[in-house]
Amino acid sequence: MVLKGRTWRFGDDIDTDVIIPARYLNTSDPKELAAHCMEDADPEFARQVRPGDIVVAGNNFGCGSSREHAPLAIKAAGISCVVAATFARIFYRNALNIGLPILECPAAAGEIKAGEELEINLEEGKIINTTTGKVYQAAPFPKFMRELIAAGGLIPYVRSRLNC
């Protein structure tokens, strides 16, 4: 599974209220959430993000409340992957549950700039900055996690395994 996209850069401690502001939590419609994704950090994000784009952030991405709306908003906005130095534990789990690939790679998170192009190989954990030529190594996703992501998250994955 190889992902390619342009990067959006965010800093440390991006909490779930920044990812999807609480004033929009009266819906769980992915399209509506996507329309307001990251608007308090970058008001142009939702209008300018393109399918396949990649978020790069610093430490503790997704901290704060444990709302599932945050990774859902990111995925619905078209983001194919989030690369961060570290993730908040509950965000990490929620992202994988909905099939949003996330990679921890402090070196990549510290060096990649907004607007650069990345190619990410989830099987190898390789992050290639095709703008600069620099290559970074994150932990690769095991086969079952790649299957879970390809299925669209935990529930569709389990349904497919149970043949429901």
SEMIKOL-333147 format. One record per residue: y, z, x of N, C-alpha, C in turn; residue in three letters. Coordinates in steps of 0.02 Angstrom, whole numbers, plus 50000, padded with zeros to 5 digits. Each point is the difference from the previous one (the first is absolute). Last residue first. Layout:
N
YZXYZXYZXALA/...
END
This chain:
164
494395034148992500285001349933500444994249977CYS/498565005850211499934994049958500235001249928ASN/500115014250202499585002149943499854994349953LEU/501404996850188499385002750028499515002149945ARG/502184992649944499624994350027499335002450027SER/501515016449922499754995949945499574994250025ARG/501105013150160499445003649970499714996049942VAL/501934991250099499455000050048499385003349970TYR/502055000549878499674993449998499404999550048PRO/501205020550009499694998949934499684993149995ILE/501215005650201499395003949991499664998549933LEU/501574980650102500045007249997499335003249982GLY/500394976250031500615002149965500065007549992GLY/498344985250120499855000849928500625002149960ALA/500084998250238499914993349971499875000349925ALA/500115020450119500664996849998499954993249967ILE/497995011250039500385003749950500704996849991LEU/498634991750172499744997949934500395003449944GLU/500485006550218500244993249990499774997349932ARG/499175020750065500705000649983500324993149990MET/497745001450070500065002249931500735000849979PHE/499524993950228499834994849952500105002349928LYS/501505012250182499294998649995499864995149942PRO/502305000650143499715002249937499254998650001PHE/501485005150227499794994849954499725003149936PRO/501945010350163499295000849984499804994649950ALA/501954993150158499915005549953499255000849989ALA/501714986850189499335001649976500035006249955GLN/501714978050094499905007149991499305001249972TYR/501644979750133499405001749962499915007550000VAL/502104979750042499705006650015499425001449954LYS/501554980849995499384999150036499645006650017GLY/502094994449866500085002150070499384998750043THR/500074993449768500684998750022500085001550075THR/498015004849878500034993050019500704997950021THR/498545022949998500694998249984500084992850024ASN/497725013749929500324995350046500704998549976ILE/497865018549971500664998349973500344995650052ILE/497315009449939500494996850046500634998149962LYS/497775009449931500555004850007500554997450045GLY/497874989349917500085001950070500535005450011GLU/499554991649782499345001150027500035002650072GLU/501974993249884499765006649978499315001650029LEU/502104984750083499294999149990499715006949983ASN/502574987949997499605006050003499284998449982ILE/502574989250078499334998049979499565006150011GLU/502864995849975499395003250024499394996349974LEU/502894997050047499394997749966499395003350032GLU/502725008449973499504997050044499384998249959GLU/501915011649906500044992750002499514996750047GLY/500705025350047500044996549936500064992550010ALA/498795013550195500664999949968499964996349934LYS/498265014650181500094994249957500665000649962ILE/499165017850148500294994150033500164994149954GLU/498965022149942500585001550041500354993850027GLY/497974999049872500525002749957500655001350040ALA/498054993350116500274994549959500595002549959ALA/498885016450122500314995250046500324994349961ALA/498725016749880500655002250024500364995050045PRO/498174997749805500064997450068500705001950026CYS/498275000349766500395004550043499994997250071GLU/499694987449749499775001150068500465004950036LEU/499184989649736500495003750040499695001450069ILE/499594984749749499835001550070500575003550036PRO/499315000049735500564998150044499815001850071LEU/498735004049785499874994050038500584997650042GLY/499695020349859500234994249962499934993550039ILE/499305020950094499715000049933500224994049959ASN/500945004350215499334997150004499684999749931LEU/502095010450011500064992950019499314996750003ALA/500125023349961500214996249942500054992550016ASN/499545014950178499434999549954500184995949938ARG/501715004250156499474996250033499424998949952TYR/501735014349934500194992949994499454995650030PHE/499755023150023499884998049931500194992649989ILE/500395009950217499294999849982499884997349930ARG/502084992250149499845006149964499304999349973ALA/500564985950217500075000149927499895007049974PHE/500834987150250499555004549963500154999449926THR/500854983750144499775004450054499505005049970ALA/500134976849875500445005650014499725004050058ALA/499754976349830499855002650067500495005650013VAL/499004985549775500505004650027499745002450067VAL/499544977049830499775005350044500595004450019CYS/500204981649846499284999250014499725005750042SER/502104996349809499865002250068499244999850012ILE/501204995349790499744994550041499845001950072GLY/500705013149797500584996450027499784994250045ALA/498415015349910500244995449948500614996050023ALA/499125016950143499524994549992500254994949950LYS/501295019450027500014996150062499544993949993ILE/500025015649824500634996350002500034995550062ALA/498185014749981499954994749949500624995750000LEU/499905019550136499644994250029499924994349950PRO/501175018649911500304997750062499614994350032ALA/499305012449799500484994649989500274997050065HIS/498565019549974499664993750014500474994149991GLU/500685026350066499974994949947499674993650024ARG/500495023650095499384996250007499934994449948SER/502285011750130499535001049944499424995150005SER/501125002650229500285002049936499465000749947GLY/499974982250215500005007349989500315001649932CYS/499634977950119499695001949936499965007549988GLY/500234992750249500154995549945499625002249938PHE/500275009750238499955003449936500194995649941ASN/500844990950236499555005549985500045002249928ASN/500894975850044499885005150050499495005249979GLY/500064973249920500395006249993499805004950055ALA/499754973249881499905003750061500455006149997VAL/498924979949821500465005550013499795003450065VAL/499664973649903499695006150028500545005250011ILE/499464975349843500425003850046499675006750018ASP/499154984049834499735000050068500415003950050GLY/501204990149786499285001650003499744999350072PRO/502565005949978499574994349983499275002150003ARG/502685011749968499315000450026499604994049976VAL/502305004949930499894995750059499305000150028GLN/500835013249810500214993149987499824995350057ARG/499575023650014499604997249945500184992749985ALA/501285011850171499294999350015499624996449944PHE/502405007350019499814992949998499254998950007GLU/501105022050016500104997249932499794992749993PRO/499195020250161500264993350010500064996649932ASP/499475023050009500034998950073500324993350017ALA/499625006449774500465005050027500064999550076ASP/498504985649877500704998549985500495005250026GLU/497434996050008500435001250058500744999349986MET/498564991249805499705002450062500525000350056CYS/500134992049763500415005650025499745002950065HIS/498944981949880500704998149993500475005450028ALA/497625003349983500184995650056500744998349999ALA/499095012149819500055004250060500224995850060LEU/499544988649801500615004049993500115004450061GLU/498014987549989500584995450007500665003949996LYS/497925011949964500124998150069500614995450010PRO/499635019049811499954992850003500174997750072ASP/500085022349897499504998850052499864992550006SER/502175017449911499564994249991499475000050055THR/501795015749991499814999949929499564994049984ASN/501115005850213499315002249991499795000449927LEU/502184994850119499604994449976499275001949987TYR/501695015050090500294997549938499604994149970ARG/499515010250217499735003649942500274997349934ALA/499824984150221500405005649975499735002849934PRO/498734987850201500134998549930500365006049970ILE/499904998850233499574994249986500094997749928ILE/501045019850069500354994350028499604993649985VAL/499075020449939500614999149959500424994250026ASP/498065007150118499824996149941500594999149952THR/500525003150263499605003549949499904995849938ASP/500494997950274500144996249939499565003049945ILE/500295006450247500035004249940500234996249938ASP/500594987350223499565005649991500105003249931ASP/500784974650021499955005350049499485005349985GLY/500114972049946500255006349973499865005650051PHE/499944970649967500005005950043500305006049965ARG/498664974949954500545004249974499955006550038TRP/498894973850055500055007349998500655002649968THR/498274977249968500645002150029500075007549990ARG/497524987550008500615000949963500585002250042GLY/497074996249967500574997450037500635001149958LYS/497165007850030500625000049961500564997550044LEU/497114999749986500604999350041500614999449954VAL/497215006750004500595000049958500625000050045MET/
END
